[in-house]
């Protein structure tokens, strides 16, 4: 872990609005130990990082804590980007999905996994067809890690 892990712990805690005492209690780390982690007096071990990221409200910071990156579309944010992810329109989701499918199909061809007759192939039509086929999956109920029933778009 890098030396800035102490500052990251402080930022995560402050973004939650919790005091050091409440935060350390939430992650089941003794207060005195947590204070030393946050000031940099003690090195933060993997077990402490696992406790923090294993807590339901803090796992959204995993990428940021480990390697300074974020991916809001997957719920991975930094404390300073703690605003809710905007909900895209159906038209935009379809557009992005089709663009992604086209890129994937082109990569499949590039890597030699498939061969396309490019004179007859319309990648956009292919993307639209695949979107039409998988769109119902976004509404199909499934269970999350806690066992609650949800759909992909919840």
Secondary structure, 3 states (H helix, E strand, C coil): CCCCHHHHHHHHHHHHCCCHHHHHHHCCCCHHHHHHHHHCCCCCCHHHHHHHHHCCCCHHHHHHHHHCCCEHHHCECCHHHCCCCCCCCHHHHHHHHHHHHHHHHHHHHHCCCCCCCCCCCCHHHHHHHHHHHHHHHHHCCEECCCCCEECCCC
